[in-house]
Amino acid sequence: MRMYGSLARSGKVKAQTPRVPKTSEASTKYSTNKFRSKESDRGVSVTFEKYNTAKGWEKLEFIEAKKQESIIRRRTNDQWYHRSTDTNHKKWHRNHPKDGFYQSRQVVDNL
């Protein structure tokens, strides 16, 4: 049964449940597995054999190029965002009438 609105739990049960410290280092709730998990040697799991070929080297270069491209794209997007949200220039030119687009305004005292 699906509940909507204020009847939904919205994480309250988990938030209000008191935390009990773990009594063992078991990773699962009942510490039993249908298939026993096997851990390989650290040296076996970290291998660079797939990058020792010409194709693997090209793949590494491609990954690095993509990283650099995303960094540059993120940097330019940030610059564009900050440039477009900078609205203080009007106030600055209003206070410095010789330097901006408000310089054509003239004050006429006698009409």
C-alpha positions in Angstrom: 0.0 0.0 0.0 1.4 3.3 -1.0 0.8 6.4 1.2 1.0 10.0 0.0 1.3 13.3 1.7 1.6 13.6 5.5 0.8 9.9 5.9 4.1 8.9 4.2 7.0 8.1 6.5 9.5 10.3 4.7 12.4 8.9 6.6 11.0 9.5 10.1 11.2 5.9 11.1 14.9 5.6 10.3 15.7 9.0 11.8 13.9 8.2 15.1 15.3 4.7 15.5 18.0 4.7 18.1 21.4 3.6 16.8 23.0 0.5 18.4 26.7 0.0 18.0 27.8 -3.1 16.1 28.9 -6.0 18.2 30.8 -7.7 15.4 32.6 -6.9 12.2 30.1 -8.8 10.1 29.3 -7.0 6.9 25.8 -8.5 6.4 22.9 -8.5 8.8 23.1 -12.2 9.7 26.8 -12.7 8.7 26.0 -15.6 6.3 26.3 -15.7 2.6 24.7 -18.1 0.1 28.0 -17.9 -1.9 31.0 -17.2 0.2 32.7 -13.9 -0.7 36.3 -14.4 -1.7 38.9 -11.7 -1.4 41.8 -11.7 -3.9 45.3 -10.5 -3.2 45.9 -6.8 -3.5 48.5 -7.3 -6.1 46.2 -9.5 -8.2 43.3 -7.1 -8.1 45.3 -4.0 -9.2 46.8 -4.9 -12.6 47.7 -2.7 -15.5 47.8 -5.5 -18.1 44.9 -4.1 -20.1 46.8 -0.8 -20.5 50.1 -2.4 -21.6 48.9 -2.7 -25.3 48.7 0.0 -27.9 45.0 0.0 -27.8 45.1 0.4 -24.0 47.5 3.3 -24.3 45.1 5.0 -26.7 42.3 4.4 -24.3 44.3 6.0 -21.5 45.0 9.0 -23.7 41.3 9.3 -24.6 40.3 9.2 -20.9 42.8 11.9 -20.0 41.7 14.1 -22.9 38.1 13.8 -21.8 39.1 14.8 -18.3 40.9 17.9 -19.5 38.0 18.8 -21.8 35.5 18.5 -18.9 37.7 20.6 -16.6 37.9 23.3 -19.3 34.2 23.2 -20.0 33.4 23.4 -16.3 35.8 26.4 -15.9 34.3 28.3 -18.9 30.7 27.6 -17.6 31.6 29.0 -14.2 33.1 32.1 -15.8 30.0 32.6 -18.0 27.7 32.1 -15.0 29.6 34.7 -12.9 29.9 37.1 -15.8 26.1 37.0 -16.5 25.1 37.4 -12.9 27.4 40.4 -12.3 24.9 43.3 -12.2 26.8 45.8 -10.1 28.3 47.6 -13.1 25.3 49.8 -13.5 25.7 51.2 -10.0 29.4 51.7 -10.5 28.9 53.8 -13.6 26.2 55.8 -12.0 28.7 56.9 -9.3 31.4 57.4 -11.9 29.6 59.3 -14.7 32.8 60.1 -16.7 33.5 56.5 -17.5 30.3 54.8 -18.5 27.1 54.8 -20.4 25.6 57.3 -18.0 28.0 60.0 -19.2 25.4 61.4 -21.7 23.1 62.4 -18.9 23.0 66.1 -18.3 21.7 67.9 -15.3 19.7 71.0 -16.2 19.1 73.4 -13.3 17.1 76.2 -14.9 14.1 75.3 -17.0 
